[in-house]
Amino acid sequence: MKNLYLAALPIIPLLFVASANANAKPSPDRMVLACTAVNHDYALARDRADQEAFASLFTEDAVFTMQGETFAGREKILERLKPGASANFARLLINTIKVTPTSSNAATGVTYFTMFMAAEGNEPELPVTDFILFMGEYHDEYVMTNEGCKITKRKTVPMFSGAYKQ
């Protein structure tokens, strides 16, 4: 029994370290990685119309502004992804991402994106050869929660737009 007690002694300090780390604020590097991942997850959830995944990327009181329209609250933001909300098949490509921590649990970010949208229809023949190309920036505010990085504010800033027909 004494040997078992002595063998367990080195483990006890590790338990205290693990407990302290569980309650620690996220490191700036961890925050940058988590918020960068949110942008990639956003593109996949949007393209797949995965409403649950899409909603999980935003705080309950998030605000999303695009094309001059503001959607306040997770439910209003989610309405943009519901069936029938978008008439055209599209793919969102996330390009450059810069996340800057502003406090121990918040950050801002700028993300460049490119959107390819079929000129007509939601179920076009693939590959799509008649499409609209849109390039813009997301200007974001993030917060770290127990579930990870969440978008609290997102504004779409258009940069380029045009049509392509083969």
Buried (B, 14 or more C-beta within 10 A) or exposed (E): EEEEEEEEEEEEEEEEEEEEEEEEEBEEEBBBBBBBBBBEBBBEBBBEEBBEBBBBBBBEEBBBBBEEEEBEBBEEBBEBBEEEEBEBBBBBEBEEBEBEBEEEBBBBBBBBBBBBBBBEEEEBEEEBEEBBEBBBBBBBBBBBEEEBBBBBBBBBEEEEEEEEEE
